[in-house]
Each structure stands twice: as C-alpha cells, then as structure tokens.
Amino acid sequence: MTPLCEETRDLIADALAGVLTPDQTRQLGMHLGTCPTCRAYADALKTEHQQLTQLVARLDHDMAKRQQRLLSNSRGRQNTKPLSRWSLLMKNKRIRIPIAAAISVAVLILFNPFGNQSPTIAWGRVLDNIVNARTVTWKTASSEESLKFEHHLVLEPDYERIEYPDGTIKIADHEQEVAVFLDPATKLAYIGYARKIDLNTFGGLRNLISSSALPREIGSRQVKGRQAIGFRLSVDTADGVNKNVGVLADGTPLVKFTQIIWVDPDTETPILIEYESVSAKGDTSTAVTYDIAFDVDLDMSLFSLEIPPGYKAKEDPKQYDRMQSASYMSDILKACAIYANQHDEQWPESLDELELEDIDVSRFGYRKPTVPGDGRQIVLYDVYDQWQEGINVGFANCRVQVIRSESDFTQMLEVK
C-alpha cells in the first residue's frame, strides 16, 4: 500500500464521520476516481457505517421512553469513571469512525432533552440518503460568475448535464471522456474533453455539505411552501484546528467556510443550501443551491452525446488535447496551492511530491515559483518537440492560458 493510499483510508474514515474540509473532500474524490483498491475500501467502510446506522434506527420504537431512560441513565452515571478501553478504541481513527457515526446518529435520534416541538432529523440519515441517491438535480445562483449554473443534472456514475444561463448546454460522459457543448443560438455542437472521473454521488453538491465540524441544528423555516429544518456547519482557521479550509480557483486560500443546509423532514434530504466563504484576501463569496431533488426520473436522452437535428458538429483533435491538458493543468496548480498552504507557502520542488496518480505529470514542464501567487510567473507548461499552434501554460496564481507565440512564451519564461 502506498503512503497516499494509507492517507486516503484515513480520509475515507473522516468522510464518514463528516469531518473533512472541502479541500480534503476534493483530494479524496480525486484519488478515489483513480484507485480501485481504495474505492473498494470506501464502499466496504460505507456499508459498515450504514449497517450501524440502520441498527440504531431499528431500536427507535418509542421515543419518549428512550428519552426518559437515557436521561435517567445519564443522571445515574454522572460519577462513573469512563472505561480505559473506550479511550483505546477511540484513538484508532478507523475504529473510531463507525463507532462515532453510530453514536452521533443515536444521540440525534434518541436525545432531545429540551422538548423542542419542531421536527428533529438525524444528520447521519441525511448523509446516508445523499450517498444512496442515484440521480439529483439542482440550480445554483452565486456571486461567482463561473458558478451561475441554471440547471445541473447528474445521473450516476458517469453522466452530467449543465444548462447555463445563456442557453448553452454541456453534456458529459466521464467514462468515455467526451463532452458535447451545444449552442442553440448558433446551432453549433462542439465535441470536447471530459475528465475520466466517477461522479461519486454528484461530488460537487456533496462538497458543499462537507465540513470539519459537526452540524448544529438552527430551527425550522418555510422553503417554497415546505417546512425545512436547518443545519449550520462552519469551518474557520481561527479555531486553530484547520490550517486551511479550501482554495479558490486562483489559488487564494479560504479562511472560513459556512454552510446552512435546509432539509425536508419527510424525505430527510436537502432542498436548499446557502453558503458563504471568506478568502485570505478578505473577499466574501456567497451562493445558494436550490430546487434540489434526489432520485428523480431522468430521461437518458437528456444525456445523449448524439448531435441533435439541425446542429452542425465541430470536432478538432488538437482542441480536444488542449482541453484535456488545460483540465489537468488546472488540477495540478490547485494541488500545488494546497501543498503550499500546508508547507509554509512553499510550492513543491517537483510535481512528483504531489502524488497525482491520475495525471501523467511528465507531459508538463514545471518550475517552482520564486514568488507564490505571482500572476506573471509561468510555473507549468506543455512539453513540446516542435511549436505548432500554441501551448497551455499555468501561472503561479493558478491561472491557465493558451500562448500562441513561441517568442512570447520564451519571454514569459524569463520572468522570475
């Protein structure tokens, strides 16, 4: 087992306990998309967690009696010294996770000492319902232009469709690594690249509800005529526990990430998610994900890669390669920024330190930046034998750009 796989198995355990940062969730998703062994381990651990959750749920036949018994037992054991074996068990992360998961679900189900009249929901069951869903649709509005998706549809494990505000549509089959971009205004269909990943239960949406803190129930409200229970999750570097809670597209680290998830108590699934992030520069971004629907019937024709009647297809193998390169380059730059956040702002000496198993880093040239975050310094570029129509380059601020002129590229390399 590689050190990366060993670290990943700890992340899997943390994921089931709901204690991952958004950054760690992305790291975990990237590795599981390329490592069948760790994916099988994750499935096995998830099954164990679900069985424990179901076991607790089956015990929940009489809430009032259980609350009274739990309160009585609690009073009677106030002076009881904890068993040392318990502390030994809880020091082992992979043993601790299923135990903690079962206990957290049990407490949420069985213990409500204040007699709150609003419905209560077990957070563990909400997570289980999300993990077990096979389809999901949602809409997003955001202060970030790139996140203003009009409509997002996912059909596990490989298909996704994004309908943008300007009317354009992206349909991707991540198993086949192909995406079709439809422009209704021009009736053009562009055939491009899609990364080979397992969507893993609409990873983008699941990232929004990951956190290194346990959720806190904040009460109820009406969401489009439906009563919903709110859970607040917040991760803040000021607590001294988290060194970073994520990274923006330009490499700027986040120092605070807060989410409020509104859950339908009948279906025990999210119907609205509000979130806010604060970057190290002090910039605040907000977004809301709404009209969330799980396990809806989705017509497979919505995910067809066939060119619709009346559209003209445009396919360019060089453009496909360039899109693939840009996608990999973006992932590498973000990984470098995350690495820097964990190593006193120092980027890796070589890309091999990142252990990116799903990317052939030999196809890229790399230079450690002298000034991390400098948008003028080229740190990553396509390796080429002969200059043709341009190459992708990546800068120290995590920006990716196509350079058409070899002389321009040579001049840019001189910036240090």
C-alpha positions as CSV (number, residue, x, y, z in Angstrom):
1,M,0.0,0.0,0.0
2,T,1.4,3.4,-1.0
3,P,1.6,6.2,1.6
4,L,-1.0,8.1,-0.4
5,C,-3.4,5.1,-0.1
6,E,-2.7,4.9,3.6
7,E,-3.5,8.6,4.0
8,T,-6.6,8.2,1.8
9,R,-8.0,5.5,4.0
10,D,-7.9,7.9,6.9
11,L,-9.7,10.5,4.8
12,I,-12.3,7.9,4.0
13,A,-12.9,7.3,7.7
14,D,-13.1,11.0,8.3
15,A,-15.5,11.4,5.5
16,L,-18.0,9.0,7.0
17,A,-17.8,11.0,10.2
18,G,-18.4,14.2,8.4
19,V,-15.2,15.8,9.5
20,L,-13.5,16.6,6.2
21,T,-12.8,20.1,4.9
22,P,-13.9,20.9,1.4
23,D,-10.2,20.8,0.4
24,Q,-9.8,17.3,1.8
25,T,-13.1,16.2,0.1
26,R,-11.7,17.2,-3.2
27,Q,-8.4,15.4,-2.5
28,L,-10.3,12.3,-1.6
29,G,-12.6,12.4,-4.6
30,M,-9.6,12.8,-7.0
31,H,-7.9,9.7,-5.5
32,L,-11.0,7.5,-5.4
33,G,-11.6,8.3,-9.0
34,T,-8.3,6.6,-10.0
35,C,-7.7,3.9,-7.3
36,P,-10.0,0.8,-7.4
37,T,-8.5,-0.6,-4.2
38,C,-9.3,2.5,-2.1
39,R,-12.7,2.8,-3.8
40,A,-13.5,-0.8,-2.7
41,Y,-12.3,0.0,0.8
42,A,-14.5,3.1,0.9
43,D,-17.5,1.0,-0.2
44,A,-16.8,-1.6,2.5
45,L,-16.5,1.1,5.2
46,K,-19.6,2.9,4.0
47,T,-21.6,-0.4,4.1
48,E,-20.4,-0.9,7.7
49,H,-21.4,2.6,8.6
50,Q,-24.9,2.2,7.0
51,Q,-25.4,-1.1,8.9
52,L,-24.6,0.6,12.2
53,T,-26.9,3.5,11.3
54,Q,-29.7,1.0,10.5
55,L,-29.1,-0.9,13.7
56,V,-29.6,2.3,15.7
57,A,-32.7,3.2,13.7
58,R,-34.3,-0.2,14.4
59,L,-34.0,0.5,18.1
60,D,-36.1,3.7,17.8
61,H,-39.6,2.3,18.5
62,D,-40.6,4.5,21.4
63,M,-39.0,7.9,21.5
64,A,-40.5,9.1,24.8
65,K,-39.4,6.1,26.8
66,R,-36.0,6.1,25.3
67,Q,-35.5,9.8,26.2
68,Q,-36.6,9.2,29.7
69,R,-34.4,6.1,30.1
70,L,-31.4,8.0,28.6
71,L,-31.9,10.9,30.9
72,S,-32.2,8.6,33.9
73,N,-29.1,6.6,33.0
74,S,-27.2,9.9,32.4
75,R,-28.1,11.1,36.0
76,G,-27.1,7.7,37.5
77,R,-23.7,7.7,35.7
78,Q,-22.5,11.2,36.4
79,N,-19.9,9.9,38.8
80,T,-18.9,6.9,36.8
81,K,-15.3,6.8,35.5
82,P,-15.0,6.1,31.8
83,L,-13.5,2.7,30.8
84,S,-9.9,2.9,29.6
85,R,-10.7,0.5,26.7
86,W,-13.0,3.2,25.3
87,S,-10.1,5.6,25.0
88,L,-8.0,3.0,23.4
89,L,-10.7,2.3,20.8
90,M,-11.2,6.0,20.1
91,K,-7.5,6.6,19.4
92,N,-7.7,4.4,16.4
93,K,-9.2,6.5,13.6
94,R,-10.6,3.7,11.5
95,I,-12.2,2.0,14.5
96,R,-13.4,5.4,15.9
97,I,-15.3,6.5,12.8
98,P,-18.0,3.8,12.7
99,I,-18.4,3.9,16.4
100,A,-18.7,7.7,16.4
101,A,-21.0,7.6,13.5
102,A,-23.4,5.2,15.2
103,I,-23.3,7.2,18.5
104,S,-23.8,10.6,16.8
105,V,-26.9,9.2,14.9
106,A,-28.1,7.6,18.2
107,V,-27.8,10.9,20.1
108,L,-29.6,12.8,17.3
109,I,-32.4,10.2,17.2
110,L,-32.9,9.5,20.9
111,F,-31.9,12.6,22.8
112,N,-33.9,15.8,22.8
113,P,-33.9,16.9,26.5
114,F,-35.4,20.4,25.8
115,G,-38.7,19.1,24.3
116,N,-38.4,21.1,21.1
117,Q,-41.7,20.8,19.3
118,S,-40.2,21.2,15.8
119,P,-39.3,18.0,13.9
120,T,-35.8,16.7,14.5
121,I,-33.6,14.9,12.0
122,A,-30.7,12.6,12.3
123,W,-27.9,14.1,10.4
124,G,-26.5,10.6,9.7
125,R,-29.6,9.6,7.9
126,V,-29.4,12.8,5.8
127,L,-25.9,11.8,4.7
128,D,-27.0,8.2,4.0
129,N,-29.8,9.4,1.8
130,I,-27.4,11.6,-0.2
131,V,-24.9,8.8,-0.6
132,N,-27.5,6.3,-1.7
133,A,-29.2,8.6,-4.3
134,R,-28.6,7.7,-7.9
135,T,-29.8,10.9,-9.5
136,V,-30.0,14.6,-8.5
137,T,-30.9,17.9,-10.0
138,W,-30.4,21.4,-8.7
139,K,-30.0,25.0,-9.6
140,T,-27.3,27.4,-8.4
141,A,-27.1,31.2,-8.1
142,S,-23.8,32.6,-7.0
143,S,-21.7,35.8,-6.6
144,E,-19.1,33.9,-8.6
145,E,-19.8,34.1,-12.3
146,S,-18.5,30.6,-13.0
147,L,-20.9,29.1,-10.6
148,K,-24.1,30.6,-12.0
149,F,-25.4,27.3,-13.3
150,E,-29.0,27.5,-14.5
151,H,-29.7,23.8,-14.0
152,H,-27.4,20.9,-13.1
153,L,-28.5,17.2,-13.6
154,V,-26.4,14.2,-12.6
155,L,-27.0,10.5,-13.4
156,E,-24.5,8.3,-11.6
157,P,-21.9,7.2,-12.1
158,D,-20.8,8.9,-15.3
159,Y,-23.3,11.3,-16.8
160,E,-23.9,15.0,-16.1
161,R,-25.7,17.8,-17.9
162,I,-25.3,21.5,-17.2
163,E,-27.7,24.1,-18.6
164,Y,-26.2,27.6,-18.4
165,P,-28.0,30.9,-18.1
166,D,-27.0,31.9,-21.7
167,G,-28.8,28.8,-23.1
168,T,-25.7,26.8,-23.8
169,I,-25.6,23.2,-22.6
170,K,-22.8,20.8,-21.6
171,I,-23.4,17.1,-21.7
172,A,-20.6,14.9,-20.4
173,D,-19.9,11.2,-20.2
174,H,-16.9,10.9,-17.9
175,E,-16.4,7.2,-18.5
176,Q,-15.9,7.9,-22.3
177,E,-14.0,11.2,-21.5
178,V,-16.2,13.0,-24.0
179,A,-18.3,16.2,-23.7
180,V,-20.7,17.9,-26.1
181,F,-21.3,21.6,-25.9
182,L,-24.5,22.8,-27.6
183,D,-25.1,26.4,-28.6
184,P,-28.7,26.9,-29.5
185,A,-28.1,30.4,-30.8
186,T,-25.6,29.3,-33.5
187,K,-26.8,25.7,-33.8
188,L,-23.2,24.5,-33.3
189,A,-22.2,21.4,-31.4
190,Y,-18.6,21.3,-30.1
191,I,-17.1,17.9,-29.2
192,G,-14.6,18.2,-26.4
193,Y,-13.0,16.6,-23.4
194,A,-14.4,15.5,-20.1
195,R,-12.2,14.1,-17.3
196,K,-12.4,10.4,-16.5
197,I,-13.9,10.6,-13.0
198,D,-16.5,8.8,-11.0
199,L,-19.1,11.5,-10.2
200,N,-19.4,9.7,-6.8
201,T,-22.9,10.9,-6.0
202,F,-22.7,14.3,-7.6
203,G,-19.4,15.3,-5.9
204,G,-19.9,19.0,-6.4
205,L,-23.0,19.1,-4.4
206,R,-21.7,16.8,-1.7
207,N,-18.6,19.0,-1.3
208,L,-21.0,21.8,-0.2
209,I,-22.1,19.8,2.8
210,S,-18.7,18.5,3.9
211,S,-17.2,20.1,7.0
212,S,-14.7,19.5,9.7
213,A,-17.3,20.5,12.3
214,L,-20.4,18.7,13.4
215,P,-23.6,20.3,12.2
216,R,-25.7,22.4,14.6
217,E,-29.5,22.4,14.2
218,I,-30.7,26.0,13.9
219,G,-34.5,25.6,13.8
220,S,-37.1,25.5,11.0
221,R,-38.4,27.7,8.2
222,Q,-40.6,27.5,5.1
223,V,-38.8,26.8,1.8
224,K,-41.1,27.3,-1.1
225,G,-44.1,26.2,0.9
226,R,-42.3,23.2,2.6
227,Q,-41.2,23.1,6.2
228,A,-37.5,22.6,6.4
229,I,-35.0,22.0,9.3
230,G,-31.7,23.9,9.1
231,F,-28.3,22.7,9.9
232,R,-25.3,25.1,10.2
233,L,-21.8,23.9,9.5
234,S,-18.8,26.3,9.8
235,V,-15.1,25.8,9.4
236,D,-12.8,28.6,10.4
237,T,-9.0,28.7,10.5
238,A,-9.3,31.0,13.5
239,D,-10.1,28.0,15.7
240,G,-6.5,26.8,15.4
241,V,-7.6,23.4,14.2
242,N,-7.8,23.9,10.5
243,K,-4.8,25.4,8.7
244,N,-6.9,25.9,5.6
245,V,-10.5,25.1,4.6
246,G,-10.2,25.2,0.8
247,V,-8.7,27.1,-2.1
248,L,-10.2,29.3,-4.8
249,A,-9.7,28.8,-8.5
250,D,-6.9,31.4,-8.4
251,G,-5.1,29.6,-5.6
252,T,-6.2,32.0,-2.8
253,P,-6.8,30.0,0.4
254,L,-10.1,30.2,2.2
255,V,-10.1,31.1,5.9
256,K,-13.7,30.5,6.6
257,F,-16.5,28.4,5.0
258,T,-20.0,28.4,6.3
259,Q,-23.0,26.4,5.0
260,I,-26.6,26.2,6.1
261,I,-28.4,23.1,4.8
262,W,-32.2,23.1,4.8
263,V,-33.6,19.6,5.0
264,D,-37.1,18.3,4.3
265,P,-38.0,16.3,7.5
266,D,-40.2,14.0,5.4
267,T,-37.6,12.9,2.8
268,E,-34.6,13.7,5.0
269,T,-32.8,15.2,2.1
270,P,-31.5,18.8,1.4
271,I,-33.8,21.1,-0.5
272,L,-31.8,24.3,-0.2
273,I,-28.2,25.1,0.7
274,E,-26.8,28.5,1.5
275,Y,-23.1,29.0,1.8
276,E,-20.5,31.8,2.3
277,S,-16.8,31.7,2.0
278,V,-14.1,34.2,3.1
279,S,-10.7,34.2,1.4
280,A,-7.4,35.1,2.9
281,K,-7.7,38.4,1.0
282,G,-10.9,39.2,2.8
283,D,-13.1,38.7,-0.2
284,T,-16.6,37.1,0.5
285,S,-18.4,34.9,-1.9
286,T,-22.0,33.7,-1.4
287,A,-24.1,31.2,-3.2
288,V,-27.4,29.3,-2.9
289,T,-28.2,25.9,-4.3
290,Y,-31.9,25.4,-4.6
291,D,-34.7,23.3,-6.2
292,I,-32.7,20.2,-5.1
293,A,-34.4,16.9,-6.0
294,F,-33.0,13.4,-5.3
295,D,-33.8,10.2,-7.1
296,V,-35.9,11.8,-9.8
297,D,-36.6,10.1,-13.0
298,L,-34.2,11.4,-15.6
299,D,-34.7,10.6,-19.3
300,M,-31.5,9.1,-20.7
301,S,-32.0,11.3,-23.8
302,L,-31.0,14.3,-21.7
303,F,-27.5,12.8,-21.5
304,S,-27.2,11.7,-25.1
305,L,-23.9,12.7,-26.9
306,E,-25.5,12.4,-30.3
307,I,-25.6,15.7,-32.2
308,P,-29.3,17.0,-32.2
309,P,-31.0,17.5,-35.6
310,G,-30.3,20.9,-37.0
311,Y,-26.9,21.3,-35.3
312,K,-23.5,21.3,-37.0
313,A,-20.7,19.3,-35.3
314,K,-17.3,20.8,-34.9
315,E,-14.5,18.4,-33.8
316,D,-10.9,19.3,-33.5
317,P,-8.5,16.6,-32.1
318,K,-5.9,19.3,-31.3
319,Q,-8.6,21.2,-29.4
320,Y,-9.5,18.1,-27.5
321,D,-5.9,17.5,-26.4
322,R,-5.6,21.2,-25.4
323,M,-8.8,21.0,-23.3
324,Q,-7.5,17.8,-21.6
325,S,-4.2,19.5,-20.9
326,A,-5.9,22.6,-19.5
327,S,-8.0,20.5,-17.2
328,Y,-5.0,18.5,-15.9
329,M,-3.0,21.7,-15.6
330,S,-5.8,23.4,-13.5
331,D,-5.9,20.4,-11.1
332,I,-2.1,20.4,-10.8
333,L,-2.0,24.1,-10.0
334,K,-4.7,23.8,-7.4
335,A,-2.9,20.9,-5.8
336,C,0.3,23.0,-5.7
337,A,-1.6,25.8,-4.0
338,I,-3.0,23.3,-1.4
339,Y,0.5,21.9,-0.9
340,A,1.8,25.5,-0.3
341,N,-0.9,26.1,2.3
342,Q,0.4,23.1,4.2
343,H,4.1,23.8,3.8
344,D,4.6,27.5,4.8
345,E,3.6,28.9,1.4
346,Q,6.3,26.9,-0.4
347,W,5.4,25.1,-3.6
348,P,6.8,21.6,-4.2
349,E,10.2,21.1,-5.6
350,S,8.8,18.8,-8.2
351,L,5.4,17.5,-9.3
352,D,6.2,14.0,-8.0
353,E,5.7,15.3,-4.5
354,L,2.0,15.7,-5.2
355,E,1.5,12.0,-6.0
356,L,-1.2,12.7,-8.6
357,E,-1.8,9.2,-9.7
358,D,-4.4,10.0,-12.3
359,I,-2.3,12.6,-14.2
360,D,0.9,11.9,-16.3
361,V,2.9,14.8,-15.0
362,S,5.8,14.0,-17.4
363,R,3.8,15.8,-20.2
364,F,4.3,19.1,-18.3
365,G,7.3,21.3,-17.6
366,Y,7.4,22.7,-14.0
367,R,9.3,25.5,-12.3
368,K,8.9,26.2,-8.6
369,P,7.8,29.9,-8.3
370,T,10.1,32.4,-6.6
371,V,7.0,34.4,-5.6
372,P,3.9,32.2,-5.0
373,G,0.8,33.8,-6.3
374,D,2.6,36.0,-8.9
375,G,0.4,36.1,-12.0
376,R,3.4,36.8,-14.2
377,Q,5.4,33.7,-13.4
378,I,5.0,30.6,-15.6
379,V,5.2,27.6,-13.4
380,L,3.7,24.9,-15.7
381,Y,3.6,24.4,-19.4
382,D,3.0,21.8,-22.1
383,V,6.2,20.0,-23.1
384,Y,6.6,20.1,-26.9
385,D,9.0,18.8,-29.6
386,Q,8.1,21.4,-32.2
387,W,6.0,24.5,-31.8
388,Q,2.7,24.3,-33.7
389,E,-0.4,26.4,-32.9
390,G,0.4,27.2,-29.3
391,I,0.6,25.5,-25.8
392,N,-1.1,25.8,-22.5
393,V,0.8,27.5,-19.7
394,G,0.0,27.8,-16.0
395,F,0.9,30.8,-13.8
396,A,1.8,31.0,-10.1
397,N,-1.7,32.5,-9.4
398,C,-3.2,29.2,-10.7
399,R,-4.4,30.8,-14.0
400,V,-4.2,28.7,-17.2
401,Q,-3.8,30.4,-20.6
402,V,-3.0,29.4,-24.2
403,I,0.1,31.0,-25.6
404,R,0.1,31.2,-29.4
405,S,3.6,32.7,-30.0
406,E,6.8,30.8,-29.1
407,S,8.7,34.1,-28.7
408,D,6.1,35.3,-26.3
409,F,6.4,32.0,-24.3
410,T,10.2,32.4,-24.2
411,Q,9.9,35.9,-22.9
412,M,7.5,34.9,-20.3
413,L,9.8,32.2,-19.0
414,E,12.3,34.9,-18.2
415,V,10.0,36.4,-15.6
416,K,11.2,35.4,-12.1
